[in-house]
Amino acid sequence: MGRKPRIAIAAAAGVVALFCAGVSAIALRAAVIALPTGGIMERLRGGAPVSKGERVAAARASYRAGQVFETGRYWSDAALAAADLGPRERERALQGTSLEALVDGALKSAPASPQNWVRRAAFQLSAGDVKGARVSLETSLLLGRFMPRLTVPRLRIMIELLHRSADPALEAYIAEQIRIAARTEPLALARFADHGAAEGIAQRTLAGDFALYDAYLRALASVRAQKAKEATAK
């Protein structure tokens, strides 16, 4: 190989190295922005109690991180954190960006993300778009059926859809997601069921599988014991 080809290869390698270094620096900057509220996001994904102030902080940090890098990932987190905030807190956390625009931005950046389609389904359902919510839910399932940490958000949407209209296919999806949750995140399932929305369905679904049923009941007992302890402390 002559000198000129070697110089060209070295130059190309240098450009690639500089590009990778630049991307790494941007990714690191976004991660540093989101890092202080990482624990809050983990609790939100697991269905654990999170205060309004923590939600605002997590939504703000995730939104800012998504402006820097991996918009689909961080803005999806911001949408999760901001979903239950009031209009004033949400506007402050998201710098005036609407929740709809946030969900759409996350989806456009990462259209193959099952999480982003679930976020969209939840938003559509809250806006009264039942058909759109069902399509988005189906898309999320097509992109990944076995998704720990996504079972409870899916169940929340599925059960609300089922309350609006009987649907055998939806009932089958619910049973499947309950079994996945009982196997991978029984505590999150128990927290969700403890609110009353899914307790009966969960018990009926799991009654035929002792191991899953036992794990779920133990988790439910733990959740209720913790609630009783907190109530006593007050």
C-alpha positions in Angstrom: 0.0 0.0 0.0 1.4 3.4 -1.0 1.8 6.4 1.3 -1.3 8.3 0.0 -3.8 5.5 0.7 -2.3 5.1 4.2 -2.7 8.8 4.8 -6.3 8.7 3.6 -7.1 5.7 5.8 -5.5 7.4 8.8 -7.4 10.6 8.1 -10.7 8.7 7.8 -10.0 6.8 11.0 -9.3 10.2 12.7 -12.6 11.6 11.6 -14.5 8.6 12.8 -12.7 8.8 16.2 -13.5 12.4 16.6 -17.1 11.7 15.7 -17.4 8.9 18.2 -15.7 11.1 20.9 -18.2 13.9 20.1 -21.2 11.5 20.4 -19.8 10.1 23.6 -19.4 13.5 25.1 -23.0 14.5 24.2 -24.3 11.2 25.6 -22.4 11.8 28.8 -23.8 15.3 29.1 -27.3 14.0 28.8 -26.7 11.2 31.3 -25.3 13.7 33.8 -28.4 15.9 33.5 -30.7 12.9 34.1 -28.6 11.2 36.8 -29.8 13.1 39.9 -33.4 11.9 39.3 -32.6 8.4 38.1 -33.8 6.9 41.3 -37.1 8.7 41.0 -37.6 7.3 37.5 -36.9 3.8 38.7 -39.5 4.1 41.4 -42.0 5.5 38.8 -41.4 2.6 36.5 -41.9 0.2 39.4 -45.1 1.8 40.5 -43.7 3.0 43.8 -45.1 6.2 45.4 -43.5 9.4 44.2 -44.2 12.9 45.5 -45.3 15.7 43.2 -42.0 17.5 43.8 -40.1 14.5 42.7 -42.2 14.1 39.6 -41.5 17.7 38.7 -37.8 17.3 39.2 -37.7 14.0 37.2 -39.8 15.5 34.3 -37.6 18.6 34.2 -34.3 16.6 34.2 -35.5 14.1 31.6 -36.8 16.8 29.3 -33.5 18.7 29.5 -31.6 15.5 28.9 -33.7 14.7 25.8 -32.9 18.1 24.3 -29.3 17.0 24.4 -29.3 13.4 23.3 -31.6 10.3 22.9 -34.8 12.3 22.7 -36.9 9.1 22.4 -35.6 7.7 25.6 -35.5 10.8 27.8 -38.7 12.4 26.6 -40.5 9.1 27.2 -39.3 9.3 30.8 -40.3 12.9 31.0 -43.8 12.0 29.8 -44.1 9.3 32.4 -43.0 11.7 35.2 -45.3 14.5 34.0 -48.4 12.4 33.3 -50.0 12.9 36.7 -48.9 16.5 37.3 -51.3 19.4 37.2 -51.2 21.9 34.2 -49.1 24.4 36.1 -46.5 22.0 37.4 -46.4 20.2 34.0 -45.8 23.5 32.1 -43.0 24.4 34.5 -41.3 21.0 34.3 -41.5 20.8 30.5 -40.7 24.4 29.7 -44.1 25.0 28.1 -44.0 21.9 25.9 -47.4 20.1 25.9 -47.6 16.5 26.9 -48.9 15.6 23.5 -45.9 17.2 21.8 -43.5 15.4 24.2 -45.1 12.0 23.5 -45.0 12.7 19.7 -41.4 13.8 19.9 -40.3 10.7 21.8 -42.2 8.5 19.3 -40.7 10.2 16.2 -37.2 9.9 17.7 -37.7 6.2 18.7 -40.6 4.7 16.7 -39.6 1.1 17.5 -39.9 1.7 21.3 -42.8 -0.3 22.9 -42.7 2.2 25.8 -43.3 5.2 23.6 -46.3 3.5 22.0 -47.7 2.8 25.5 -47.2 6.5 26.5 -49.1 7.5 23.3 -51.9 5.0 24.0 -52.3 6.5 27.6 -52.4 10.0 26.2 -54.9 9.1 23.5 -57.1 7.3 26.1 -57.1 10.3 28.4 -58.1 12.5 25.4 -61.0 10.1 24.6 -59.5 8.6 21.5 -60.3 5.0 22.3 -59.6 3.6 18.8 -56.3 5.4 18.6 -55.3 4.1 22.0 -56.2 0.6 21.0 -54.0 0.8 17.8 -51.1 2.3 19.8 -51.4 -0.5 22.4 -51.5 -3.2 19.7 -48.4 -1.6 18.2 -46.6 -1.7 21.5 -47.4 -5.4 21.9 -46.2 -6.2 18.4 -42.9 -4.5 19.2 -42.4 -6.6 22.3 -44.9 -8.8 24.3 -42.5 -9.7 27.2 -41.5 -6.3 28.6 -40.9 -6.2 32.3 -41.5 -2.7 33.7 -44.1 -2.1 31.0 -46.7 -4.6 32.1 -48.4 -2.4 34.6 -48.7 0.7 32.3 -50.1 -1.7 29.7 -52.6 -3.2 32.2 -53.8 0.2 33.2 -54.7 1.0 29.6 -56.1 -2.5 28.9 -58.4 -2.5 31.9 -59.7 0.9 31.1 -60.4 -0.1 27.5 -62.1 -3.3 28.8 -64.4 -1.2 31.1 -65.5 0.7 28.0 -66.3 -2.3 25.8 -66.1 -6.1 26.3 -63.4 -7.7 24.2 -62.2 -11.3 24.5 -58.9 -10.4 22.8 -58.2 -7.7 25.3 -59.0 -10.1 28.1 -56.4 -12.5 26.8 -53.8 -9.7 26.6 -54.6 -8.7 30.2 -54.2 -12.3 31.4 -50.9 -12.6 29.6 -49.5 -9.3 31.0 -50.7 -10.2 34.5 -48.7 -13.5 34.3 -45.6 -11.7 33.1 -45.9 -9.1 35.9 -46.4 -11.8 38.5 -43.3 -13.5 37.3 -41.0 -10.5 36.8 -42.3 -7.7 39.0 -44.9 -9.0 41.5 -44.5 -5.9 43.8 -45.4 -3.5 40.9 -48.4 -5.7 40.1 -49.4 -5.7 43.8 -49.2 -1.9 44.1 -51.4 -1.6 41.0 -53.9 -4.2 42.2 -54.1 -2.6 45.6 -55.7 0.4 44.1 -58.7 -1.9 43.2 -58.4 -1.7 39.4 -56.9 -5.1 38.9 -57.2 -7.1 42.2 -60.0 -9.3 41.1 -58.7 -9.9 37.6 -55.2 -10.7 39.0 -56.5 -13.2 41.5 -58.6 -15.0 38.9 -55.8 -15.1 36.4 -53.2 -16.4 38.8 -55.3 -18.8 40.8 -54.4 -21.8 38.6 -50.6 -21.3 39.0 -49.5 -21.7 42.7 -46.0 -20.3 42.3 -47.2 -17.1 40.6 -50.2 -16.7 42.8 -48.1 -17.1 45.9 -45.5 -14.5 44.7 -48.4 -12.1 44.0 -50.1 -12.6 47.4 -46.8 -12.2 49.2 -46.2 -9.0 47.4 -49.7 -7.7 48.0 -49.4 -8.5 51.8 -46.1 -6.6 51.8 -47.7 -3.5 50.1 -50.6 -3.5 52.6 -48.3 -4.0 55.6 -46.2 -1.0 54.4 -49.3 1.1 54.0 -50.6 0.2 57.5 -47.2 1.0 58.9 -47.2 4.4 57.3 -50.7 5.1 58.4 -49.8 4.2 62.0 -46.7 6.5 61.8 -48.9 9.5 60.9 
